[in-house]
Structures are given as C-alpha cells and as structure tokens.
Amino acid sequence: MEKPDSAAKKRLSHPRIRLLLLLWSMVTALPFGARAQRAEQTRILRAALAAIRPDRPVAAFDLDSTILVNKVRQARIMREYGRLRGDARLAGCAPVAVQSWELRDTMRRCGLSESEIETVVPDIRDFWRDRFFSSEYCKDDTPAAGAHDYLRAVLAAGGEILYITGRHEQMGPGTLESFRRAGFPLPDGERVQLWLKPALADDDDRWKEICHARLQQLRGLACAFDNEPTHVNAYKRSFPDAVVVHLDTDHSRRPVEVHPDVPSIHDFVMEPGE
C-alpha cells in the first residue's frame, strides 16, 4: 500500500475525520482479545522461539500492551486527577478500571456519567499526557503474564532481544526501572538492546519505520511482537520470513485489521510440555 501524501495525512488528522474513523473501527473491529485463541498460544510462541538461529537471532518486542502492562500507571494518574478535582470516584480508580487507552472508558468504569465525562475530558488530557509520557510514572508498569520467562527463553535459545518502543528517550530511566522490577533482561549493548525514539513529538509509525530500516542492517530478524495492527502488518511486509505475532490486548483503535497471516496471542504464558 502506498503511503499517504502530506495532504492526505492532514485530512486524516482532522478531528471530525478521526472521530469518524474511530467510530467505524469500534463498529467493525473485533473486541480486544477476541482474535487470539488460547489453545493456539503455546504453539505460536514455540514457533517464534524455533525461528531463532545463528544467522537470524533477533527477537523484537514492543513494550506498552505487549510485554508491559501500563494499567497501574494509568490508574495512578486518574487517582491523582480525581484528588485534584475532589472527585472520590476518580480518586479511587483501580487498575481494573483501565481497559483501554480511551480515558472515557476508564472514567465510565469509575462511575462518571456521559455528561460528566464530556466536561472532564478537555481538562484531563494535558494532565494525563504530562504524566503518562514521563519516566517517573512508567516505572510503575507491570510485566505481561509469562513475559519474564519468555524473554529468558529467547536468550536461552541463542537469541538477541531488541526492545523497540514508541517511548522517547526521557522515559528511559523509568523504563529500565520497570525492567528491573519485572526481572527482564537489561540492555547490555550486545545481546539485549533498547531502542527509544529521540523525542516525544516524533511520530510512532515513522519511528517504527526507521527501526525497521535499522533492523535490515543487523543480523536477521527471527520474530517480532507488537500490539498495534499497523505495526505488526509493517513487520510482516518488511520481514516476510520472520514469525510476526500480534498481542491481542489493546491498541489505538485505528481502523486497521491484522494481516491474516499474523497470529494473535493474549500474553506469553506457555503450557508446559507442549
């Protein structure tokens, strides 16, 4: 598919167009978690490990909603905002109330009415953004189920771990702290690397394209894991021989379907002996 030109990008970024695309995706797309089949998960994960070999050792992992869960981070921000506004419902927000990236969903689960939500949304956006994309808050992230053991399995199979994320460089210290807490392999410049985009304002999709170009210069990509349909589809185009896996957790709700040749999983838990 050809990339949209700058005029097309401007049209797609118009608020009314974005709203229509969001509504369309909510109507037509599968709910989060509906594409993955638990019975197939171990087979998919083992196939990715089996793809690792000396001439193709790299296993690429996205962070948010892939190997890390940011619900604790999001709930913390909502609680702080609730205390600031004196709203006990938001001040009591628990991670279980966070089911997607959409702040409205979280506020709805915390008990706010639709009219209250519409009043709050314009005010909370900057408050949320200033904290969510910060090193201090991302250190609260927790590991996805099975991620710790799977990352270790990649290294045991002779693989190299490459964390590729849309997080920017200033989030690095908090990201590494969450790695330590989760027991993830830490970047060492050799078998484990972390690629952060230079600045918050850099476009995530463009950053992933840059990373793919860098990957082409490295030894081969064995497997890749990401939660965004746009990104797993791009991996499949750039690296057709790699095992590309979609994490069926949550995503930006853009109206993009996962390529039919890309399998989906819920998390990284494998059944023993399979």
C-alpha positions as CSV (number, residue, x, y, z in Angstrom):
1,M,0.0,0.0,0.0
2,E,1.3,3.5,-0.9
3,K,2.0,5.9,2.0
4,P,-0.5,8.8,2.1
5,D,0.9,12.2,1.0
6,S,1.1,15.2,3.3
7,A,-2.3,16.5,2.2
8,A,-3.9,13.1,2.8
9,K,-2.3,13.0,6.2
10,K,-3.7,16.4,7.1
11,R,-7.2,15.2,6.0
12,L,-6.9,12.1,8.1
13,S,-5.7,14.1,11.1
14,H,-8.8,16.4,11.0
15,P,-10.7,15.9,14.3
16,R,-14.0,15.1,12.6
17,I,-12.4,12.6,10.3
18,R,-10.5,11.0,13.2
19,L,-13.8,10.7,15.1
20,L,-15.5,9.0,12.1
21,L,-12.6,6.6,11.8
22,L,-12.7,5.8,15.5
23,L,-16.5,5.1,15.4
24,W,-16.0,3.0,12.3
25,S,-13.3,0.9,13.9
26,M,-15.4,0.4,17.1
27,V,-18.3,-0.9,15.0
28,T,-16.3,-3.1,12.6
29,A,-13.3,-4.3,14.5
30,L,-13.1,-7.3,16.8
31,P,-13.1,-6.5,20.5
32,F,-9.8,-6.6,22.2
33,G,-8.9,-10.2,23.0
34,A,-11.4,-11.8,20.5
35,R,-8.8,-12.7,17.8
36,A,-6.4,-14.7,19.9
37,Q,-7.2,-18.3,20.8
38,R,-5.7,-19.5,24.0
39,A,-5.4,-23.1,22.6
40,E,-3.1,-21.9,19.9
41,Q,-0.9,-19.7,22.0
42,T,1.8,-22.2,23.1
43,R,2.3,-23.4,19.5
44,I,2.7,-19.8,18.3
45,L,5.2,-18.9,21.0
46,R,7.2,-22.0,20.4
47,A,7.3,-21.4,16.7
48,A,8.7,-17.9,17.4
49,L,11.5,-19.5,19.5
50,A,12.2,-22.1,16.9
51,A,12.8,-19.4,14.3
52,I,15.8,-18.2,16.2
53,R,19.1,-19.4,14.7
54,P,22.7,-18.1,14.4
55,D,22.1,-16.2,11.2
56,R,18.7,-14.9,12.4
57,P,18.9,-14.3,16.1
58,V,16.9,-11.1,16.8
59,A,13.6,-11.2,18.6
60,A,11.9,-7.7,18.7
61,F,9.4,-6.8,21.4
62,D,7.3,-3.7,21.7
63,L,6.7,-2.5,25.3
64,D,3.3,-1.0,26.1
65,S,0.5,-3.5,25.9
66,T,3.0,-6.1,24.7
67,I,5.5,-7.2,27.4
68,L,4.5,-4.4,29.8
69,V,1.1,-3.5,31.2
70,N,0.5,0.2,31.9
71,K,-2.8,-0.1,33.8
72,V,-1.2,0.7,37.2
73,R,0.4,3.8,35.6
74,Q,-2.9,5.0,34.1
75,A,-4.9,4.3,37.3
76,R,-2.4,6.3,39.3
77,I,-2.8,9.3,37.0
78,M,-6.6,9.1,37.2
79,R,-6.5,8.9,41.0
80,E,-4.2,12.0,41.2
81,Y,-6.5,13.9,38.9
82,G,-9.5,12.8,41.0
83,R,-7.9,14.1,44.2
84,L,-7.1,17.4,42.4
85,R,-10.7,17.8,41.4
86,G,-12.1,16.4,44.7
87,D,-13.9,13.6,42.9
88,A,-13.8,10.5,45.1
89,R,-14.9,8.2,42.2
90,L,-11.8,9.1,40.2
91,A,-9.6,9.3,43.3
92,G,-10.5,5.6,44.0
93,C,-9.6,4.4,40.4
94,A,-8.2,0.9,40.5
95,P,-6.1,-0.6,37.6
96,V,-9.0,-3.0,36.9
97,A,-11.0,0.1,35.7
98,V,-8.4,0.6,32.9
99,Q,-9.5,-1.5,29.9
100,S,-8.2,0.6,27.0
101,W,-6.3,3.7,26.1
102,E,-9.5,5.7,26.0
103,L,-9.8,7.9,29.1
104,R,-13.6,8.0,28.6
105,D,-13.8,4.2,29.1
106,T,-11.9,4.4,32.4
107,M,-14.0,7.3,33.7
108,R,-17.1,5.5,32.8
109,R,-16.0,2.4,34.7
110,C,-15.2,4.7,37.7
111,G,-18.9,5.8,37.7
112,L,-19.0,9.1,35.9
113,S,-22.0,9.9,33.7
114,E,-21.6,10.7,30.0
115,S,-22.2,14.4,30.6
116,E,-19.7,14.4,33.4
117,I,-17.1,12.7,31.2
118,E,-17.6,15.3,28.4
119,T,-16.9,18.0,31.0
120,V,-13.8,16.4,32.3
121,V,-12.1,15.2,29.1
122,P,-10.8,18.6,27.8
123,D,-9.3,19.3,31.2
124,I,-7.7,15.9,31.8
125,R,-5.9,15.4,28.5
126,D,-2.9,17.6,29.3
127,F,-2.7,16.4,32.9
128,W,-2.7,12.8,31.6
129,R,-0.2,13.4,28.8
130,D,2.3,15.2,31.0
131,R,2.4,12.3,33.4
132,F,1.9,9.3,31.2
133,F,4.8,10.1,28.9
134,S,7.2,10.5,31.8
135,S,10.0,8.5,33.4
136,E,8.6,8.9,36.9
137,Y,5.2,7.2,36.0
138,C,6.3,4.5,33.6
139,K,8.4,2.8,36.3
140,D,5.0,1.6,37.7
141,D,4.4,-0.7,34.7
142,T,4.0,-4.4,35.4
143,P,5.1,-7.4,33.3
144,A,2.6,-9.1,30.9
145,A,1.8,-12.7,32.1
146,G,4.6,-15.0,31.1
147,A,6.8,-12.2,29.6
148,H,9.7,-12.7,32.1
149,D,10.1,-16.4,31.4
150,Y,9.6,-15.9,27.6
151,L,12.4,-13.3,27.4
152,R,14.7,-15.6,29.3
153,A,13.7,-18.4,26.9
154,V,14.7,-16.2,23.9
155,L,18.2,-15.8,25.4
156,A,18.4,-19.5,26.2
157,A,17.6,-20.3,22.6
158,G,20.6,-18.2,21.5
159,G,18.5,-15.2,20.6
160,E,19.1,-11.5,20.9
161,I,16.4,-9.3,22.5
162,L,15.6,-6.0,20.9
163,Y,13.1,-3.8,22.8
164,I,11.6,-1.4,20.2
165,T,9.2,1.2,21.6
166,G,7.5,4.5,20.8
167,R,8.6,5.7,24.2
168,H,11.0,8.7,24.0
169,E,14.5,8.9,25.4
170,Q,13.5,10.8,28.6
171,M,11.4,7.8,29.6
172,G,14.5,5.6,29.6
173,P,15.3,5.6,33.3
174,G,11.7,4.7,34.4
175,T,11.5,2.1,31.7
176,L,14.7,0.4,32.9
177,E,13.4,0.6,36.5
178,S,10.2,-1.3,35.4
179,F,12.5,-3.9,33.7
180,R,14.4,-4.4,36.9
181,R,11.2,-4.8,38.9
182,A,9.9,-7.3,36.3
183,G,13.2,-9.2,36.2
184,F,13.5,-8.6,32.4
185,P,16.9,-8.9,30.7
186,L,18.5,-5.4,30.8
187,P,20.2,-3.8,27.8
188,D,23.8,-4.6,27.6
189,G,24.7,-3.3,24.2
190,E,25.2,-6.8,22.8
191,R,22.5,-9.4,23.2
192,V,19.9,-7.0,24.7
193,Q,19.2,-3.6,23.3
194,L,16.6,-0.9,23.9
195,W,15.6,1.5,21.1
196,L,13.8,4.6,22.3
197,K,12.6,7.3,19.9
198,P,14.5,10.6,20.2
199,A,11.6,12.9,21.2
200,L,8.0,12.7,22.4
201,A,6.8,14.6,19.4
202,D,8.3,12.1,16.9
203,D,5.6,10.1,15.1
204,D,5.4,6.5,16.4
205,D,4.7,5.0,13.0
206,R,7.6,6.8,11.4
207,W,9.9,5.8,14.3
208,K,9.0,2.1,13.7
209,E,9.8,2.5,10.0
210,I,13.2,3.9,11.0
211,C,13.7,1.0,13.3
212,H,12.8,-1.5,10.5
213,A,15.4,0.1,8.3
214,R,18.0,-0.2,11.1
215,L,16.9,-3.8,11.6
216,Q,17.7,-4.5,7.9
217,Q,21.3,-3.7,8.7
218,L,21.5,-6.1,11.6
219,R,21.7,-9.8,11.6
220,G,18.3,-11.3,10.7
221,L,15.0,-10.9,12.5
222,A,13.7,-14.2,13.8
223,C,10.4,-12.9,15.4
224,A,8.6,-9.8,16.4
225,F,5.8,-9.0,18.9
226,D,3.6,-5.9,18.9
227,N,0.1,-4.9,19.9
228,E,-0.6,-2.4,17.2
229,P,-2.1,-3.9,14.0
230,T,-0.4,-1.2,11.9
231,H,3.0,-2.2,13.4
232,V,2.7,-6.0,13.1
233,N,1.5,-5.5,9.5
234,A,4.6,-3.4,8.8
235,Y,6.8,-6.1,10.3
236,K,5.2,-8.7,8.0
237,R,5.8,-6.5,5.0
238,S,9.4,-5.7,5.9
239,F,10.4,-9.2,7.2
240,P,8.2,-11.8,5.4
241,D,10.3,-14.7,6.7
242,A,10.1,-13.7,10.4
243,V,7.5,-15.0,12.8
244,V,5.4,-11.9,13.5
245,V,3.0,-12.1,16.4
246,H,0.2,-9.8,17.4
247,L,-0.6,-9.2,21.1
248,D,-4.4,-9.1,21.3
249,T,-4.5,-6.7,24.2
250,D,-5.5,-3.1,23.4
251,H,-4.4,-0.6,20.8
252,S,-5.0,2.8,19.3
253,R,-8.3,1.7,17.7
254,R,-7.3,2.8,14.2
255,P,-9.4,1.0,11.6
256,V,-6.7,-1.4,10.6
257,E,-7.1,-5.2,10.6
258,V,-4.3,-7.5,11.5
259,H,-2.9,-9.3,8.4
260,P,-4.4,-12.7,8.1
261,D,-1.0,-14.4,8.2
262,V,-0.2,-12.8,11.5
263,P,-1.3,-14.9,14.5
264,S,-2.5,-13.3,17.8
265,I,-1.9,-14.2,21.4
266,H,-3.2,-13.0,24.7
267,D,0.1,-13.0,26.6
268,F,3.3,-15.0,26.9
269,V,2.1,-17.9,29.0
270,M,3.0,-21.3,27.6
271,E,1.7,-24.6,28.6
272,P,4.4,-26.9,30.0
273,G,5.4,-29.9,27.8
274,E,3.7,-28.7,24.6
